[in-house]
């Protein structure tokens, strides 16, 4: 019954900002990894950012310094703030959750959202 629903995707010009949201329900994990992934056409899915239950975060090299992952516990929502966007950030973005501490490079998360499209124009 764990459900993840993304929102906030859309089109933006290069240099702009966008904030993605992922509403979470049905989980009771005290230990968890919550992450954002993305996949562009013809490319493999890659980890973007991960947030662990102890507050530690990690980012992919291509987004480090531009993206920020955070969680609003009151609203049970995971966010991805994306700044200084470039056309290379164009992809379908997915949120995921797992009851284990997982490295960002793995795709073995137990639950996934349906994805939301982000398009960045030059």
Phi, psi and omega in degrees: 000005176291131181228140177230129182229117180273154173206167176101356178289164180164197181253140180211152177279154178306138183092349181276184183231156179207144177239120176267148178231148178225110178277134185244138178211155173084006179248149180230032185284133169272328173252131181201159165242127174242128191220158170246134175237164175215154179215122176264156179304131179079003181239158178284153176293138182230148176286136180256310182201151178222143177235127179261164185296338179273003177096352180288141180235158174215149184228151171292151184301326185287343183241353182301128182094344180248327183252150177224127176260140180206169181222135174257103184294325181296322180265357181053049185230134174262137182240154169227106176274122184243118180242163178050049184292145177233164177303336178293345178275355179296123183182171167271128183255135182236143169256154184209156179219146178213144181281008177247164171275109184245146175287158184294333186285344184276151175254015189271024178293143188286321184234141184227149170277177183277343178099153176221138186275134174238124180236125181246122182262143178278000000 
